[in-house]
Amino acid sequence: MNVYVCEAEKLGILLFESQDEDKLDRSMQPIYVQKEGTEQNNVVNAMMDHVWDGFYSGQKRLQRFPILIQADRGSSYDIKMTGTPAKAMLFTINSQSRTAGSTIRISYPGAESRAVYIDGVLKQPNQWDDATQQYGPIK
């Protein structure tokens, strides 16, 4: 066979999407996704429009973005959106490895408060570190 065999065990698809009411109208893309410590930088756009108005497309795009990542524990990815980020977003990592995971950092343009829920349970923020004057390590 003339094939390439990928031996990476923790590949995953990071899938995130807007949960806001205007998820078909507001544009967050293009979105830049960079793996920390590397020069790997992916640029993604929303998928094709989801409405057909007879002769023309409806120009409505669901703000859903699948990204292939190496989801080793301890890995980190930075996400920068060129449009206004959604207030409510859903994130999932799909992988064949049960131990796949990664830290996702999102650059928000405003200083609003954010909350993270996992399976409907509010996660407490990291503790503040007075010595470094920033939040402590992500747990």
ZAPA-256144 format. One record per residue (C-alpha): y, x, z; residue in one letter. Coordinates in pm, whole numbers, padded with zeros to 5 digits, always signed. Layout:
N
YXZa...
END
This chain:
139
+00000+00000+00000m+00353+00108-00065n+00515-00033+00250v+00729+00067+00545y+00588-00012+00888v+00851-00072+01154c+00731+00060+01487e+01025-00062+01695a+00881-00283+01966e+01194-00451+02094k+01363-00581+01780l+01522-00917+01833g+01753-01168+01674i+02068-01230+01873l+02171-01583+01779l+02501-01717+01902f+02698-02024+01807e+03001-02226+01903s+02945-02535+02117q+03309-02654+02083d+03397-02983+01912e+03562-02798+01623d+03257-02580+01549k+03259-02689+01184l+03634-02644+01134d+03748-02338+01331r+03664-01999+01185s+03567-01711+01417m+03451-01477+01141q+03418-01213+01024p+03260-01086+01345i+03208-00717+01417y+02900-00620+01620v+02869-00259+01732q+02593-00098+01934k+02738+00113+02213e+02695+00486+02168g+02620+00462+01796t+02806+00424+01469e+02601+00113+01390q+02855-00157+01306n+02752-00489+01152n+02995-00737+01003v+02873-01097+00985v+03010-01424+00854n+02916-01783+00926a+02642-01937+00718m+02708-02150+00411m+02896-02476+00440d+02695-02772+00567h+02862-03056+00376v+02853-03154+00012w+03120-03398-00109d+02981-03476-00451g+03142-03227-00686f+03289-02985-00427y+03156-02830-00112s+03314-02964+00207g+03439-02628+00336q+03279-02688+00676k+03085-02396+00821r+02882-02413+01138l+02988-02119+01353q+02635-01977+01401r+02560-01606+01370f+02215-01438+01365p+02218-01060+01416i+01920-00823+01417l+01941-00596+01724i+01735-00330+01898q+01700-00512+02231a+01590-00231+02462d+01678-00286+02827r+01999-00100+02899g+02130-00134+02544s+02475-00280+02494s+02654-00446+02201y+03027-00514+02159d+03129-00830+01972i+03478-00866+01825k+03578-01188+01652m+03869-01192+01408t+03926-01564+01467g+03980-01744+01797t+03656-01731+01999p+03500-02061+02103a+03540-02164+02466k+03174-02270+02493a+02910-02062+02319m+02531-02054+02331l+02351-01717+02316f+01977-01655+02270t+01766-01349+02193i+01446-01418+02002n+01193-01136+02012s+00819-01083+02015q+00864-00861+02321s+00889-01051+02650r+01095-00766+02800t+01359-00750+02525a+01717-00783+02644g+02062-00637+02599s+02412-00655+02744t+02654-00841+02517i+03025-00771+02565r+03280-00997+02396i+03639-00897+02339s+03850-01204+02422y+04217-01206+02317p+04337-01398+02626g+04316-01350+03002a+04134-01674+03073e+03859-01713+03329s+03501-01715+03196r+03172-01831+03348a+02813-01753+03254v+02534-02006+03294y+02166-01925+03247i+01938-02230+03224d+02215-02440+03378g+02265-02210+03679v+02604-02041+03731l+02572-01661+03753k+02803-01490+04002q+03037-01224+03864p+02979-00855+03933n+03133-00722+04252q+03470-00544+04228w+03452-00167+04286d+03762-00045+04474d+03686+00321+04395a+03693+00275+04016t+03931-00025+04013q+03700-00223+03785q+03396-00447+03805y+03072-00287+03920g+02759-00248+03708p+02616-00553+03534i+02313-00686+03720k
END
